[in-house]
Amino acid sequence: MITKKEITPAKATHPGILIKDELDATPDLNQKLLAKQLDVKPSFLNEIIKGKRPITPDIAVALEAALGISAEYWIRFQSQYEIDLARRKERNIEKVENIEKWKRIKEIVPVRYLNKHNYLSETLVEDIEKVLKIYNVATVDEINNELLCFEEAQSAYYRKSDKLKIDNKNMFAWCALAKYEAKRQQVSTFNIDAIDALIVELNRLFYENVDTLQKVKSVLNKYGIKFLLIEKLEKTPVDGFTFWSGSNPVIALSLRHNRIDNFAFTVMHEIGHIDLHLRKDKEQSFIYFTKKSSIGEQEDAANSYAQEQLISNDVWQSIKDKDAMSDDEMIAIGDELKINPAIILGRICYDKNNYARKTKIDKTLR
């Protein structure tokens, strides 16, 4: 059934304006003469013309006799005026309420970031609706409540250090955007048994490192994993986020480090969560920071999984004098094993917790 859309005029028009138009169009009639015909005082009629008094049924009948415009028309005009007034009042109340909502939204949502990335429009109503949609809630209060729950949950999994400052409002927004974008992405059916084949293809792409982002996205999508790049916000040192969306797992990355070793490790870390944890419990989600701020067996397991899939323990143990290896030796071993030398270098730096080593190895994500 098609319903008629209610339109609220910019200004409610009182039927007194029509009386004025009739007087202006009739040279031999003025307010005093018309008032006499209507049997009312001139001041009474003047108040009607100025919109200060309503046209009652009695006045409507008298106007019909004096001006030849039906009483029903005058009553409809008066009724529409009152309806328009009520709608304008309602719209003004709604406008004030929306302004208040937006003030609250700006306190708990990074509005400037959303605007920068073209999530917001130029109208307040649409922006409020969009924010609620991104956060998958019905009210602003729900955003605040879920933010509080998010802060409590994160404090149980991540410790805050002087080196790792986290803005939970921004972190929550980043995760909300990842979930929002994931719903909009369509990929193939996911099959957990195809993980090994996926890893083989990914390692080949990491080694080649040519148009890597697009190729990795295509391969992950082919295997039924949604892949997203969400630019990080201020004080959100997040590298990866893994969760389930619909019938598919999702890997969201911030790509805050434009390095092939970091990118490869983070992708494999998130695949580790999918293979080890999400396959058993799709309600879980995992946020990953490459700085050693994560705690818990699941994060340790995902780290070990990523290390093993990028460079197997057998291969790693077979490489002698790793600490003293030159760049040329790492490049030669990488070519022999089809492992990007930047990944070998990254593993050595990680094990020694020494990232200041000078190198000619290109670590750029291509």
N, C-alpha and C positions, 0 to 999 in steps of 0.2 A: 504493500500500500504506500503510495506517495503522499508524504505529509507536506503541508505548506510551511515554508520557512518564515518564521516571524522576523519582521524587519523593524528595528527601532529607529525612528527618524532622529536626525541631529537636533531637531527642535519640535516640541509639541505645539500644534497650531490650534488656538482657541477659535470657536465659531464666531466670536465677536469680530474677527477680521473680515468675515463675509458681510456682516452688517455695514462695516465701514466702506467696503468696496461698493455695496449697493448705494450707499449715500453719495459716494464720490461720482457714481455713474448716473445719478438722478439729480439734475440741476434744481428742480423745484422741491427737493426734499432735504431736510437737515435733521440733526439730532433732536432739536426741540419739537419739530412737527411730528417726527416719528414717535417720540416719547408720548406725545399727546394721543396719537393713534393707538399706541400700546396700553394707554392708561397707566403709565408709570412716570415717575419724576425723571427729568433730564439727567440728573446726577446718577440715577439708577441705571439708565441706559448707557451712560458713559462708562460706568464700571464694567458693564457687560462687554462693550466694545474694547476696553483695555484688558479684558481677560481676567478681571478681578471677581466677576460673578458668573455662575453657570447659567446656561439656558435651561430653564425648567420646562416641563410639559405645558404649563399655562402660557409662558412666554413664547414657546414654540408655536402654539396654536395662534396666538396673536400675531406673530411674525408671518405666519402663513397667510393670514387675512390682509396684512399690510403690504407685504412684499411679493406675495404669490409663490413663495418657496415652501414646499410642503413641511408640515410639522414633523413628519417622520424623518426628513432630511436633517432638520435642525437637531433632533434628538440623537441621530446617528453620528452627526458631527461632534456633538458634545460628548457622546460616549467614547468615540475614537480618541478625542483629546484626552480624556481621563485615562484611557488605556495606555496611550503614548506616554503620559506623565508617569504612570506606574512602571512602565518598562524602562523609561529613562532612569527612574529612581533605582530600579533593580540593577540596571547596567552600571550605574555609578557606584552602587554598593559592591558589585562584582569587581569593578575596576580597583576600588580601594583594597578589597580583599586580595586581589592579584598582586598589587604593589607590596602588600604585607608578606604574601607568600614569597615573592621574589627577594625581598630583604632577607628572609630566613634561608632561602636557597643559597644566596651568596655567602652566607655564613658557613655552610657545610658542603658546598659544591664549588669546584674550581671553574667558575663561569668564564673567566678570561680564556682559559685553555679550550673550553668547548667552543667558544666563539671563534678563536684563532683557527680551529680545525673544522669550521663550517658546520657545526652541529646545531647552531642557533640561527634564528631568523631575525626579523626586525620587529616582530610583534610579541608582546609580553605573554599573551595567552598561548601562542604556539610554542614559545620557549619553555614555559612551565610544563606544558604537555610533553615536550620532547625530553626534558630532564627527568620527568617521572617515568617516561618510557625507557630511557637509558638505564635508570636504576631499577626498573621493573617493579614499581610500586604505584599505589593509588594516591598517596598523600605525601606532603613534605615531612610530616611527623615520622612516617615510615622510613624515609631516608635517614633521618637522625637516629632512629632506634637501631637500624641496621648498621649504621656507622659505629655506634657504641658497641654493638655485638662484634663487629669486625675488629675494633681496637682490642677488645677483651680476648678474642680468639688469637690474634697475632701475638699478643704479649705472652701467650702460652708456648709459642713456637719459636719466637725470635728474640734474642737479647739485644738491647740497644747499647752500642758502644759510642765513645766519643768520635770514632771515625765513621760511624754509620748512623746518620741522622735521618729518621723516617717521619714524614708527614702523613699520618694515617688518613687524613681527609683526602689527600692527593692519591695515596695508594689505593684507597677504596674506590675512588673515581676511576683509576686506571683499570682495576679489576672489573668494575661495572661496565666500562666501555668494551673491554675484551668480551664479556658475556653478551653484550648487546650486539656487537659486530659478528660474533660467532653464530647467533641466531639467523643472521642474514646470509650466511655463506652455505652453499650447497656443495656437497662432495659425494664421492662414491661410498658404497657400503663398507663399513669397517670390519676387518677380519683379523682378530688377534693372532691367528696362526700364521699370518703373512709377515709378522714383525721381522723375522730373520732376513727375508728377501728384501724388505724395506731398508734394513740397516746396510746391506751390501750395496744397494743403489746409492744411499746417502754417502757412504764412505768414498765411493767413486767420485761423487760430485764434490766432496770436500777436497779430495786430492787434486782434481782438475781446477777447481776454484775459478770457474768462468760463468758469469751470469748466475752466480750461485743462489742468490735469494729466490729468483723466479723459478729456477730449476728445482730447488728444494721444495718450494711451495707446490709445484706441479706434482712432484713425486709423492709428497705427503697427502695431497688431495686424492691422488690416484689410489692410494691405500686406505682412504677413508678417514684421514686425520685433517681436521680444519687447521689452517695455519694463518696467524695474524701478526702483523707488525703494528704495535701501538706505541707512539712516541711517548717517552716517559715525561712525567711532570717534575717540578722542583721537589727535591728531597724524597724522591722515590727511586732508590738505587736497586730497582728490580731488574732482573735479566729475563726471567721466564715465569710463565704461569700455565699450569695444566689443570684442566677440568673437563667435565663431560657436558655436552650440549646436544640435546635431542638424542639421536642414535649414534653420535660420533664423539670421539675425544677431540680436545682442542689443545693446540700449543700456541700460546701468545708470547711474543718476544718484544722487548723494548729496543733492542739493538743499540744500547747505549755505548757499547764498545764495537767499533767497526773493524773487528779482527776475526780472521777465519778460525783461529784456535778457540776463541771465546764462543763464537757462533756455533761451531761444531759441538763443543762440549755442552753448551746449553741445550741444543736440540736433542742430543743423546741423553742428557739428564732428564729432560721432560718425557722422552720416550721410555726411559726407565720407570718413571712414575706410572705411565700408561700400562706398561708390561707387568710391573711388579705390584701395583696398588690399585689403579683405577679399574682394572679388569675384574677385581674382586669387590670393589665398592665404588659405584659410580657417583655417590654423593660426596666423595672427598674432592678436595682441590689442593693444589700445592703452589706456593709462591717461592721463587728461587732467587737468591742473591749470590753472586759469585764470591763476594767477600765471605770469609769464614764466620758468618753470623748465624747460619742455620744450625739448628740442633735437632736431634732425634734420629732414631734408627732409620726412618723412611728416607730422610735426606741423605744420610750416609750411604744407604743402599743405592739410591739414585746416582750419587757421585761415583760409587764403585762400578755401577753398571755402565756409566758413560765412559769411564777410563777403560774398562774391559772391551767395550765395543769399538772404541777408537784405536786403541793399541792393546791387543790381548796381553794378558799377564805373561804368557809363554814368550811372546815376541819381546816384551819389555825386558824380561829376565835374560833373554839371549843377547841383548845389546850390551856390549861390554864398555866399561869406562864412560858411562853416560855423562858423568859430571865434567869430564875433560874433553868431551867431543867438540870438535870445531864445527863451524857452520857448514863447511864443505862436506864433512862426514855426515852431518844430519841430512843434508840435501841428498847425498848418495844413498843413504839408508832409506830415506823417504821414497826415492825413485825406485829402489829395489822392492820395497814392500808396498808401494802404492799408497803411501801415507804422506799427507802434506807435511813438509818439514816444519812448518810453523806449529803444527799440532805436536810434533815431537819436542820442539823447543818449549812450547807451553807446558807440556807435561814435566819437563825437567825443572822449569822455573817454579811450577806449582809444588813439586816435591821438595824443593829446596827453599820455598817461600822467598825466592829472589827474582824479582821482575825487572831489576835494573841492568841486567846483562846487555851489553852492546852486541848487536848482531846485524848482519847484512841480509838475513832471511826476511823476505817480504811477508808480513803478517796481515796485510790488508785484505779485507773481504771484497772479493771481486764480483 
